[in-house]
Amino acid sequence: MTAARHSARWSGVLLAAAVPLAGAMDPPATQPPPPSEAERLLFVHDHLRASRSPGSLGYRYVEEAEGQPDVNDRAVLTLAAGARGRCCNIDGDYLSGARAVKLPGIPDARANPVLLYFLEGEVRRLERTTKGQAAHFRRRIRLALADAATVSDGTIRWRGQSVPARIVRVAPFAGDPYRERFMGQAATEYAFVLSDAVPGGVYQLSATLPGPAAGAAALARRTLSLEEPPP
């Protein structure tokens, strides 16, 4: 499957800023609605506009679950010059073992494809652990980003300074009519922390399964965080 079709699965809109789109997952009979603010921030925004090639972006992955040892892994995006020398053509090495996600290289990327890797990894994990269908989980996340996600302003610490960020939050299975079939995972909430002040524009991505009561510790959390380069 091409990188463009992977993008089409998630956005449902033309992601010209991320990769050339070969075709939509579900071709609409009428003109599709404009992307939501969350979709624009995740899939259309030019996260890589300040990036230079050759280079790389490293991300630290931590998986925590109640009663289980923590899992630590890593993802690396390799940036190379694209058309007319512009950054970037991107290849990804995303996690290892059963958690690894392999996608084709993405030419002339604008949006940071680490978002596609993270979301695809989440879908495959849900399919693997619940026996549900990847297409269903993918569709629910995509629709929730279009219709139910919230966007807020925030700040993060980067290289010793406080810098502005935008935070997208979504609970894609809250209204899923089939949630009883995977109740153990249906409360999962996603947060995407974005900032033009960091390389690649994506600071942190996380998936959290809340505890059974308000204020209780999370049952599980998976976090992908941008590694800060040495001084």
C-alpha positions as CSV (number, residue, x, y, z in Angstrom):
1,M,0.0,0.0,0.0
2,T,1.3,3.4,-0.9
3,A,2.1,6.1,1.7
4,A,-0.6,8.3,0.2
5,R,-3.3,5.7,0.8
6,H,-2.1,5.4,4.4
7,S,-2.6,9.1,4.8
8,A,-6.0,8.9,3.1
9,R,-7.2,6.4,5.7
10,W,-6.6,8.9,8.4
11,S,-7.7,12.3,7.1
12,G,-10.4,11.7,4.6
13,V,-9.3,15.0,3.1
14,L,-6.6,16.0,0.6
15,L,-3.4,15.9,2.5
16,A,-1.3,17.7,-0.1
17,A,0.8,19.1,2.7
18,A,1.8,15.7,3.9
19,V,2.0,13.4,0.9
20,P,0.5,13.3,-2.6
21,L,-2.9,11.7,-2.3
22,A,-3.6,8.8,-4.6
23,G,-7.2,8.3,-3.6
24,A,-9.6,8.4,-0.7
25,M,-10.7,5.4,1.4
26,D,-14.4,6.1,0.8
27,P,-14.8,8.2,-2.3
28,P,-17.6,10.7,-1.5
29,A,-20.6,11.2,-3.7
30,T,-20.7,14.9,-2.8
31,Q,-18.1,17.5,-2.0
32,P,-16.4,16.5,1.3
33,P,-16.6,19.0,4.2
34,P,-13.6,21.0,5.0
35,P,-11.2,19.5,7.5
36,S,-11.7,20.2,11.1
37,E,-9.2,22.2,13.1
38,A,-7.8,19.0,14.6
39,E,-7.4,17.5,11.2
40,R,-5.6,20.6,9.9
41,L,-3.2,20.6,12.8
42,L,-2.4,16.9,12.5
43,F,-2.5,16.3,8.7
44,V,-2.3,19.5,6.8
45,H,-0.1,21.8,8.8
46,D,3.5,22.1,7.5
47,H,5.3,20.6,10.5
48,L,8.5,20.2,8.5
49,R,8.8,23.8,7.2
50,A,11.8,24.6,9.3
51,S,13.5,21.2,8.9
52,R,16.7,20.6,7.0
53,S,18.1,17.6,5.3
54,P,20.0,15.4,5.7
55,G,18.9,14.9,9.2
56,S,16.8,12.8,11.6
57,L,14.1,13.0,14.2
58,G,14.3,10.7,17.2
59,Y,11.3,9.7,19.4
60,R,11.3,7.8,22.7
61,Y,8.4,5.3,23.2
62,V,7.3,4.2,26.7
63,E,4.5,1.8,27.3
64,E,3.1,1.4,30.8
65,A,0.4,-0.9,31.9
66,E,-0.9,-2.0,35.3
67,G,0.8,-5.1,36.5
68,Q,3.2,-5.2,33.6
69,P,6.8,-4.2,33.2
70,D,7.4,-1.0,31.3
71,V,8.4,-1.2,27.7
72,N,10.9,1.2,26.2
73,D,11.5,1.5,22.5
74,R,12.5,4.1,19.9
75,A,11.4,5.5,16.6
76,V,13.6,7.4,14.1
77,L,12.5,9.4,11.0
78,T,15.3,9.9,8.4
79,L,15.1,13.1,6.4
80,A,16.5,13.5,2.9
81,A,16.3,16.2,0.3
82,G,13.2,16.0,-1.8
83,A,12.2,17.6,-5.1
84,R,14.4,20.6,-6.0
85,G,16.4,20.0,-2.9
86,R,13.5,20.9,-0.5
87,C,13.1,19.0,2.7
88,C,12.0,16.3,3.0
89,N,11.7,12.7,1.7
90,I,11.2,10.6,4.8
91,D,11.8,7.0,5.8
92,G,10.8,5.7,9.2
93,D,12.1,3.1,11.5
94,Y,9.2,2.8,14.0
95,L,9.6,0.6,17.1
96,S,10.6,-3.0,17.1
97,G,9.2,-6.5,17.4
98,A,5.4,-6.9,17.4
99,R,5.0,-3.1,17.9
100,A,7.0,-2.2,14.7
101,V,5.1,-0.4,11.9
102,K,6.5,-0.5,8.4
103,L,5.3,2.1,5.9
104,P,6.7,3.1,2.5
105,G,8.9,6.1,2.3
106,I,7.0,9.4,2.0
107,P,8.3,11.8,-0.7
108,D,8.1,15.5,-0.3
109,A,6.4,15.3,3.1
110,R,5.0,18.5,4.7
111,A,3.1,17.1,7.7
112,N,5.1,14.9,10.1
113,P,4.4,11.3,9.2
114,V,5.3,10.2,12.8
115,L,1.5,10.8,13.4
116,L,0.7,8.2,10.8
117,Y,3.1,5.7,12.3
118,F,1.6,6.3,15.8
119,L,-2.0,6.0,14.7
120,E,-1.4,2.9,12.6
121,G,0.5,1.3,15.5
122,E,-2.5,2.0,17.8
123,V,-4.9,0.5,15.3
124,R,-2.8,-2.6,14.8
125,R,-2.5,-3.0,18.6
126,L,-6.3,-2.8,19.0
127,E,-6.8,-5.4,16.3
128,R,-4.2,-7.6,17.9
129,T,-5.5,-7.4,21.5
130,T,-9.3,-7.2,20.9
131,K,-9.8,-9.3,17.8
132,G,-11.7,-6.4,16.3
133,Q,-11.2,-5.1,12.7
134,A,-8.5,-2.6,11.9
135,A,-10.8,-0.9,9.4
136,H,-13.4,-0.2,12.2
137,F,-10.9,1.3,14.6
138,R,-9.2,3.4,11.9
139,R,-12.6,4.7,10.8
140,R,-13.7,5.6,14.4
141,I,-10.5,7.5,15.1
142,R,-10.7,9.4,11.8
143,L,-14.3,10.3,12.3
144,A,-13.7,11.4,15.9
145,L,-10.8,13.7,14.7
146,A,-13.2,15.2,12.2
147,D,-16.2,15.6,14.6
148,A,-15.4,15.3,18.3
149,A,-11.8,16.3,18.9
150,T,-11.0,19.3,21.1
151,V,-8.1,21.7,20.5
152,S,-6.5,23.8,23.3
153,D,-3.5,26.1,23.7
154,G,-0.7,25.1,26.1
155,T,3.0,25.3,26.7
156,I,5.8,22.8,26.8
157,R,9.4,22.9,28.0
158,W,12.0,22.7,25.2
159,R,15.7,23.3,25.5
160,G,15.2,25.0,28.9
161,Q,12.5,27.4,27.7
162,S,8.7,27.5,27.8
163,V,7.3,27.5,24.3
164,P,3.7,27.6,22.9
165,A,1.9,24.4,21.9
166,R,-1.5,23.2,20.6
167,I,-3.0,20.1,22.1
168,V,-5.5,17.9,20.3
169,R,-7.5,15.5,22.5
170,V,-10.0,12.8,21.4
171,A,-11.8,9.8,22.8
172,P,-12.7,8.0,19.6
173,F,-14.7,5.1,21.0
174,A,-16.8,7.0,23.5
175,G,-19.9,6.8,21.2
176,D,-18.9,3.6,19.3
177,P,-22.1,1.4,19.0
178,Y,-19.8,-1.6,19.1
179,R,-17.8,-0.6,22.2
180,E,-19.2,-3.5,24.3
181,R,-17.2,-5.8,22.1
182,F,-13.9,-4.3,23.3
183,M,-14.8,-2.7,26.6
184,G,-11.4,-3.2,28.0
185,Q,-10.0,-0.6,25.5
186,A,-13.0,1.5,24.6
187,A,-12.2,4.3,27.0
188,T,-8.8,5.0,25.5
189,E,-8.1,8.7,25.1
190,Y,-5.6,10.2,22.7
191,A,-3.6,13.4,23.1
192,F,-1.4,15.1,20.4
193,V,0.9,17.9,21.5
194,L,2.2,20.0,18.6
195,S,4.5,23.0,18.5
196,D,6.3,24.8,15.7
197,A,9.1,25.5,18.2
198,V,10.3,21.9,18.1
199,P,12.0,20.1,15.2
200,G,9.3,18.3,13.1
201,G,6.5,20.1,14.9
202,V,5.3,17.1,16.9
203,Y,6.4,17.1,20.6
204,Q,4.4,14.2,22.1
205,L,1.7,11.7,21.2
206,S,-0.1,9.6,23.8
207,A,-2.8,7.0,24.3
208,T,-4.2,6.6,27.8
209,L,-6.7,4.1,29.3
210,P,-8.1,5.9,32.3
211,G,-8.6,4.2,35.7
212,P,-12.1,2.9,36.7
213,A,-12.9,6.0,38.9
214,A,-12.2,9.7,38.7
215,G,-8.8,10.4,40.1
216,A,-7.6,6.8,39.8
217,A,-4.3,6.0,38.2
218,A,-4.4,5.2,34.5
219,L,-4.6,1.5,33.7
220,A,-2.3,1.9,30.7
221,R,-0.5,4.7,28.9
222,R,1.6,4.7,25.7
223,T,3.7,7.8,25.0
224,L,5.9,8.8,22.1
225,S,8.0,11.9,22.9
226,L,10.5,13.8,20.8
227,E,14.0,13.4,22.0
228,E,15.7,16.7,22.8
229,P,19.1,16.9,21.0
230,P,22.2,17.5,23.1
231,P,23.3,21.1,23.5
